Amino acid sequence: MHIVILETELFPDRRAMEDVLIALEEIPGSTRLQRYDLRRPDMADPDWDKVLDGILVSDVVVTL
């Protein structure tokens, strides 16, 4: 399973979800996590293109 994580700090209870994602990451071969930090002030068009490409090939998108 391919999971994309969008780091946004929109949700105050993100710690619980982060714990679940870390547990998934520790299972060999079961999950591929790809993280994008959308909080960066220097995000340029190529960065947004990478985020979009990641979302399009993912099975699940998680916003934290």
KAWODA-V319553 format. One record per residue. N is the residue number from 0. RES is the residue in one letter. PSI is psi in degrees with one decimal (NA if undefined). D_LAST is the distance of its C-alpha to the last C-alpha in Angstrom with 2 decimals. Layout:
n={N N}
res={RES RES}
psi={PSI PSI}
d_last={D_LAST D_LAST}
//
This chain:
n={0 1 2 3 4 5 6 7 8 9 10 11 12 13 14 15 16 17 18 19 20 21 22 23 24 25 26 27 28 29 30 31 32 33 34 35 36 37 38 39 40 41 42 43 44 45 46 47 48 49 50 51 52 53 54 55 56 57 58 59 60 61 62 63}
res={M H I V I L E T E L F P D R R A M E D V L I A L E E I P G S T R L Q R Y D L R R P D M A D P D W D K V L D G I L V S D V V V T L}
psi={137.4 117.1 128.8 131.5 122.8 111.4 112.2 -20.3 31.0 -25.2 125.2 -20.7 27.4 -24.1 -40.5 -44.7 -37.9 -40.3 -41.0 -44.1 -37.8 -40.5 -41.1 -39.0 -27.7 -11.1 115.8 127.2 1.8 -33.6 140.2 120.2 136.5 123.6 141.4 125.5 99.8 -1.7 -11.4 127.9 -14.0 18.2 124.5 174.4 -43.7 -34.1 -44.3 -34.4 -40.6 -41.2 -47.5 -43.9 -41.8 -42.0 -42.5 -29.3 -0.5 160.0 -32.6 139.7 127.0 128.9 122.6 NA}
d_last={18.42 16.33 12.53 10.60 7.10 6.10 5.17 5.62 5.74 6.37 6.03 8.57 8.51 5.49 8.66 10.08 7.72 7.97 11.66 12.05 10.85 13.19 15.87 15.70 16.08 19.15 21.00 23.32 23.22 21.04 17.70 16.80 13.36 12.86 10.28 10.36 9.80 10.10 10.89 14.20 17.12 19.27 17.60 20.70 21.64 21.85 18.27 17.11 19.58 18.01 14.54 16.53 18.63 15.81 14.48 18.12 18.96 16.02 16.49 12.91 9.89 6.41 3.80 0.00}
//
